[in-house]
């Protein structure tokens, strides 16, 4: 009789946490390691390595972008929570290696330059460092709208998946040799600046975006360091 009572007592103690997790405000924690067998914008299903269990979890909106970096066949560890009367919800999805250990997150890769190749599901950008190819998931393909081969863009990829894209126009440096002169400002207008130094005088044109700054910060007589490329001002600093 004592043995039966002891067994019942142990069973009650073990079952208590599960009952508490299923009810009230707490949820029941779920975890599985294996391969993704189904994937959509709203749910992900993972089958364990033995092939005898599948866990399907709903993908909350706040994790939708992160989940989009995974695909069917990826080896992962998935953490979910299930509340009474509700579907299990995804909490975390991690890549794992063949031994089931969590893989280190890949560093993000950046590239800026013209588009070398462009398709519905991929983009390749040619930068000064080389080519960077990224897979473009369906939910991000709208970012490719209006783009064509040759357009200049900046892209960011994580685990080979496009994480960010923006158009850009590189700043073209004025042609010509760079000249540097130390001296005093002899003449100053919104379109040009002349500096008189020991080696002589130098007049450079003022870029359109600099006119206001020069008018408020500099005056004739100020001693400055001036740099120009060709005939265009590239640098001006008081000394």
C-alpha positions as a Markdown table, in Angstrom:
| # | Residue | x | y | z |
|---|---|---|---|---|
| 1 | Unk | 0.0 | 0.0 | 0.0 |
| 2 | Unk | 2.8 | 2.4 | 0.9 |
| 3 | Unk | 4.5 | 1.7 | -2.5 |
| 4 | Unk | 1.3 | 2.5 | -4.4 |
| 5 | Unk | 0.9 | 5.8 | -2.5 |
| 6 | Unk | 4.5 | 6.8 | -3.1 |
| 7 | Unk | 4.1 | 6.1 | -6.8 |
| 8 | Unk | 1.0 | 8.2 | -7.0 |
| 9 | Unk | 2.7 | 11.0 | -5.1 |
| 10 | Unk | 5.7 | 11.0 | -7.5 |
| 11 | Unk | 3.3 | 11.0 | -10.5 |
| 12 | Unk | 1.5 | 14.0 | -9.1 |
| 13 | Unk | 4.7 | 16.0 | -8.6 |
| 14 | Unk | 5.9 | 15.3 | -12.1 |
| 15 | Unk | 2.6 | 16.2 | -13.7 |
| 16 | Unk | 2.1 | 19.4 | -11.8 |
| 17 | Unk | 4.4 | 21.6 | -13.9 |
| 18 | Unk | 2.8 | 20.4 | -17.2 |
| 19 | Unk | -0.6 | 21.3 | -15.8 |
| 20 | Unk | 0.6 | 24.7 | -14.7 |
| 21 | Unk | 2.2 | 25.3 | -18.1 |
| 22 | Unk | -1.0 | 24.4 | -19.9 |
| 23 | Unk | -3.2 | 26.7 | -18.0 |
| 24 | Unk | -3.3 | 30.3 | -16.8 |
| 25 | Unk | -0.9 | 32.8 | -18.3 |
| 26 | Unk | 2.0 | 30.4 | -18.8 |
| 27 | Unk | 2.6 | 28.4 | -21.9 |
| 28 | Unk | 4.1 | 25.0 | -22.5 |
| 29 | Unk | 7.7 | 25.2 | -23.9 |
| 30 | Unk | 8.4 | 23.1 | -26.9 |
| 31 | Unk | 11.7 | 22.3 | -28.7 |
| 32 | Unk | 12.7 | 20.2 | -31.6 |
| 33 | Unk | 15.9 | 19.7 | -33.6 |
| 34 | Unk | 15.8 | 18.4 | -37.2 |
| 35 | Unk | 15.0 | 19.6 | -40.7 |
| 36 | Unk | 12.4 | 22.0 | -42.0 |
| 37 | Unk | 9.8 | 19.9 | -43.9 |
| 38 | Unk | 7.2 | 22.7 | -44.6 |
| 39 | Unk | 7.6 | 26.5 | -44.7 |
| 40 | Unk | 5.2 | 29.3 | -45.4 |
| 41 | Unk | 4.8 | 33.0 | -44.5 |
| 42 | Unk | 2.6 | 32.0 | -41.5 |
| 43 | Unk | 4.0 | 28.6 | -40.3 |
| 44 | Unk | 7.0 | 26.4 | -40.1 |
| 45 | Unk | 7.2 | 22.6 | -39.6 |
| 46 | Unk | 10.3 | 20.7 | -38.4 |
| 47 | Unk | 10.7 | 16.9 | -38.3 |
| 48 | Unk | 13.1 | 15.4 | -35.8 |
| 49 | Unk | 16.1 | 13.4 | -36.9 |
| 50 | Unk | 14.4 | 10.1 | -36.1 |
| 51 | Unk | 11.6 | 11.0 | -38.4 |
| 52 | Unk | 8.9 | 10.0 | -35.8 |
| 53 | Unk | 7.8 | 13.5 | -34.8 |
| 54 | Unk | 6.9 | 16.8 | -36.5 |
| 55 | Unk | 6.3 | 20.1 | -34.7 |
| 56 | Unk | 4.4 | 22.8 | -36.6 |
| 57 | Unk | 4.5 | 26.4 | -35.2 |
| 58 | Unk | 2.8 | 29.6 | -36.3 |
| 59 | Unk | 5.1 | 32.4 | -37.2 |
| 60 | Unk | 4.2 | 35.6 | -35.5 |
| 61 | Unk | 4.5 | 38.8 | -37.6 |
| 62 | Unk | 7.4 | 40.1 | -35.6 |
| 63 | Unk | 9.5 | 37.1 | -36.6 |
| 64 | Unk | 8.3 | 36.8 | -40.2 |
| 65 | Unk | 11.4 | 38.5 | -41.7 |
| 66 | Unk | 13.9 | 36.4 | -39.7 |
| 67 | Unk | 12.0 | 33.2 | -40.6 |
| 68 | Unk | 12.1 | 34.1 | -44.3 |
| 69 | Unk | 15.8 | 33.5 | -44.3 |
| 70 | Unk | 15.2 | 29.7 | -43.8 |
| 71 | Unk | 14.0 | 27.2 | -46.4 |
| 72 | Unk | 12.8 | 23.6 | -46.6 |
| 73 | Unk | 15.6 | 21.2 | -45.9 |
| 74 | Unk | 17.6 | 23.5 | -43.5 |
| 75 | Unk | 18.8 | 21.9 | -40.3 |
| 76 | Unk | 17.5 | 23.8 | -37.4 |
| 77 | Unk | 16.6 | 23.9 | -33.7 |
| 78 | Unk | 13.1 | 25.3 | -33.1 |
| 79 | Unk | 11.7 | 26.7 | -29.9 |
| 80 | Unk | 7.9 | 27.3 | -29.6 |
| 81 | Unk | 5.3 | 27.9 | -26.9 |
| 82 | Unk | 1.8 | 26.5 | -26.7 |
| 83 | Unk | -1.0 | 28.1 | -24.7 |
| 84 | Unk | -4.2 | 26.2 | -23.9 |
| 85 | Unk | -6.6 | 26.3 | -26.7 |
| 86 | Unk | -4.1 | 28.0 | -29.1 |
| 87 | Unk | -1.6 | 26.9 | -31.8 |
| 88 | Unk | 2.0 | 26.6 | -30.9 |
| 89 | Unk | 3.8 | 29.8 | -31.7 |
| 90 | Unk | 7.4 | 30.2 | -32.9 |
| 91 | Unk | 9.8 | 31.8 | -30.4 |
| 92 | Unk | 13.2 | 31.1 | -32.0 |
| 93 | Unk | 14.7 | 29.3 | -35.0 |
| 94 | Unk | 18.4 | 28.5 | -35.1 |
| 95 | Unk | 20.6 | 26.8 | -37.7 |
| 96 | Unk | 22.4 | 23.8 | -36.5 |
| 97 | Unk | 25.3 | 21.7 | -38.0 |
| 98 | Unk | 25.3 | 18.0 | -38.8 |
| 99 | Unk | 26.0 | 17.2 | -35.1 |
| 100 | Unk | 23.0 | 19.3 | -34.0 |
| 101 | Unk | 25.1 | 22.1 | -32.6 |
| 102 | Unk | 23.9 | 25.6 | -33.1 |
| 103 | Unk | 25.7 | 27.1 | -36.1 |
| 104 | Unk | 27.4 | 30.5 | -35.7 |
| 105 | Unk | 25.4 | 33.2 | -37.5 |
| 106 | Unk | 27.0 | 34.2 | -40.7 |
| 107 | Unk | 28.4 | 37.7 | -40.9 |
| 108 | Unk | 26.4 | 40.1 | -43.1 |
| 109 | Unk | 28.0 | 40.9 | -46.5 |
| 110 | Unk | 27.8 | 44.2 | -48.2 |
| 111 | Unk | 28.3 | 45.3 | -51.8 |
| 112 | Unk | 27.9 | 48.5 | -53.7 |
| 113 | Unk | 28.0 | 48.8 | -57.5 |
| 114 | Unk | 26.1 | 48.0 | -60.7 |
| 115 | Unk | 23.8 | 45.1 | -60.9 |
| 116 | Unk | 25.5 | 42.3 | -62.9 |
| 117 | Unk | 22.7 | 39.8 | -62.9 |
| 118 | Unk | 19.0 | 40.1 | -62.0 |
| 119 | Unk | 16.2 | 37.5 | -61.8 |
| 120 | Unk | 12.9 | 37.0 | -59.9 |
| 121 | Unk | 14.7 | 35.2 | -57.1 |
| 122 | Unk | 18.2 | 36.5 | -57.1 |
| 123 | Unk | 20.4 | 39.5 | -57.6 |
| 124 | Unk | 24.2 | 39.8 | -58.3 |
| 125 | Unk | 26.1 | 43.0 | -57.7 |
| 126 | Unk | 29.6 | 43.8 | -59.0 |
| 127 | Unk | 31.6 | 45.8 | -56.5 |
| 128 | Unk | 35.2 | 46.9 | -56.4 |
| 129 | Unk | 35.9 | 43.8 | -54.2 |
| 130 | Unk | 34.1 | 41.3 | -56.4 |
| 131 | Unk | 30.7 | 39.9 | -57.0 |
| 132 | Unk | 28.1 | 39.3 | -54.4 |
| 133 | Unk | 25.0 | 37.1 | -55.1 |
| 134 | Unk | 22.0 | 37.0 | -52.9 |
| 135 | Unk | 18.8 | 35.0 | -53.0 |
| 136 | Unk | 15.7 | 37.1 | -52.9 |
| 137 | Unk | 12.8 | 35.6 | -50.9 |
| 138 | Unk | 9.3 | 36.1 | -52.3 |
| 139 | Unk | 8.3 | 38.6 | -49.7 |
| 140 | Unk | 11.2 | 40.9 | -50.7 |
| 141 | Unk | 10.9 | 40.6 | -54.5 |
| 142 | Unk | 9.0 | 43.9 | -54.5 |
| 143 | Unk | 12.3 | 45.6 | -53.8 |
| 144 | Unk | 13.5 | 44.6 | -57.2 |
| 145 | Unk | 10.7 | 46.4 | -59.0 |
| 146 | Unk | 12.0 | 48.9 | -61.5 |
| 147 | Unk | 15.6 | 47.7 | -61.3 |
| 148 | Unk | 17.6 | 46.6 | -64.3 |
| 149 | Unk | 21.1 | 45.3 | -65.0 |
| 150 | Unk | 23.5 | 48.2 | -64.8 |
| 151 | Unk | 21.6 | 50.1 | -62.1 |
| 152 | Unk | 23.8 | 51.1 | -59.1 |
| 153 | Unk | 22.7 | 49.7 | -55.8 |
| 154 | Unk | 23.8 | 48.8 | -52.3 |
| 155 | Unk | 22.9 | 45.4 | -51.0 |
| 156 | Unk | 23.2 | 43.6 | -47.7 |
| 157 | Unk | 23.0 | 39.8 | -47.5 |
| 158 | Unk | 22.8 | 37.5 | -44.5 |
| 159 | Unk | 23.2 | 33.8 | -45.0 |
| 160 | Unk | 23.0 | 34.4 | -48.7 |
| 161 | Unk | 19.6 | 36.0 | -48.4 |
| 162 | Unk | 18.9 | 39.6 | -49.3 |
| 163 | Unk | 18.5 | 41.6 | -46.1 |
| 164 | Unk | 18.6 | 45.2 | -47.5 |
| 165 | Unk | 18.7 | 47.1 | -50.8 |
| 166 | Unk | 18.9 | 50.7 | -51.8 |
| 167 | Unk | 19.7 | 52.6 | -54.9 |
| 168 | Unk | 22.6 | 55.0 | -54.9 |
| 169 | Unk | 24.7 | 57.2 | -57.2 |
| 170 | Unk | 28.4 | 57.1 | -56.3 |
| 171 | Unk | 30.0 | 60.6 | -55.9 |
| 172 | Unk | 32.2 | 61.2 | -58.9 |
| 173 | Unk | 35.5 | 62.8 | -58.0 |
| 174 | Unk | 36.4 | 65.7 | -60.2 |
| 175 | Unk | 39.0 | 64.9 | -62.8 |
| 176 | Unk | 42.5 | 66.3 | -62.5 |
| 177 | Unk | 45.4 | 66.3 | -60.0 |
| 178 | Unk | 44.8 | 67.3 | -56.4 |
| 179 | Unk | 46.5 | 70.5 | -55.4 |
| 180 | Unk | 47.0 | 71.7 | -51.8 |
| 181 | Unk | 47.7 | 75.3 | -50.6 |
| 182 | Unk | 48.2 | 77.0 | -47.2 |
| 183 | Unk | 47.5 | 80.7 | -47.0 |
| 184 | Unk | 44.9 | 83.5 | -46.6 |
| 185 | Unk | 41.6 | 83.8 | -48.4 |
| 186 | Unk | 42.1 | 86.7 | -50.9 |
| 187 | Unk | 38.6 | 86.5 | -52.5 |
| 188 | Unk | 35.4 | 84.7 | -51.6 |
| 189 | Unk | 32.1 | 84.3 | -53.3 |
| 190 | Unk | 29.3 | 81.7 | -53.7 |
| 191 | Unk | 30.9 | 80.4 | -56.8 |
| 192 | Unk | 34.7 | 80.6 | -56.1 |
| 193 | Unk | 37.4 | 81.0 | -53.5 |
| 194 | Unk | 40.9 | 82.3 | -54.0 |
| 195 | Unk | 43.7 | 81.6 | -51.5 |
| 196 | Unk | 47.1 | 83.5 | -51.5 |
| 197 | Unk | 50.0 | 81.5 | -50.2 |
| 198 | Unk | 53.7 | 81.6 | -50.3 |
| 199 | Unk | 53.8 | 79.5 | -53.5 |
| 200 | Unk | 51.3 | 81.8 | -55.2 |
| 201 | Unk | 47.5 | 82.1 | -55.5 |
| 202 | Unk | 45.0 | 79.5 | -56.3 |
| 203 | Unk | 41.3 | 79.9 | -57.3 |
| 204 | Unk | 38.9 | 77.0 | -57.1 |
| 205 | Unk | 35.2 | 76.8 | -58.0 |
| 206 | Unk | 32.8 | 76.1 | -55.1 |
| 207 | Unk | 30.5 | 73.0 | -55.4 |
| 208 | Unk | 26.8 | 74.0 | -55.3 |
| 209 | Unk | 26.2 | 72.3 | -51.9 |
| 210 | Unk | 29.1 | 74.1 | -50.2 |
| 211 | Unk | 28.1 | 77.8 | -51.0 |
| 212 | Unk | 26.1 | 78.4 | -47.9 |
| 213 | Unk | 28.6 | 76.8 | -45.6 |
| 214 | Unk | 31.5 | 78.8 | -47.0 |
| 215 | Unk | 29.5 | 82.1 | -46.7 |
| 216 | Unk | 28.8 | 81.5 | -43.0 |
| 217 | Unk | 32.1 | 80.0 | -41.8 |
| 218 | Unk | 34.8 | 81.8 | -43.8 |
| 219 | Unk | 35.8 | 85.4 | -44.6 |
| 220 | Unk | 38.4 | 87.2 | -46.6 |
| 221 | Unk | 41.7 | 87.2 | -44.5 |
| 222 | Unk | 41.1 | 83.8 | -42.8 |
| 223 | Unk | 44.1 | 81.6 | -42.9 |
| 224 | Unk | 43.2 | 78.2 | -44.3 |
| 225 | Unk | 44.3 | 74.9 | -45.8 |
| 226 | Unk | 42.6 | 74.5 | -49.2 |
| 227 | Unk | 42.6 | 71.4 | -51.4 |
| 228 | Unk | 41.3 | 71.3 | -55.0 |
| 229 | Unk | 41.1 | 68.6 | -57.6 |
| 230 | Unk | 41.3 | 70.1 | -61.1 |
| 231 | Unk | 39.6 | 73.4 | -60.6 |
| 232 | Unk | 37.0 | 72.3 | -58.0 |
| 233 | Unk | 37.3 | 72.8 | -54.3 |
| 234 | Unk | 37.4 | 69.6 | -52.3 |
| 235 | Unk | 38.5 | 70.7 | -48.9 |
| 236 | Unk | 38.7 | 74.0 | -46.9 |
| 237 | Unk | 39.7 | 74.3 | -43.2 |
| 238 | Unk | 40.8 | 77.1 | -41.0 |
| 239 | Unk | 44.3 | 76.9 | -39.5 |
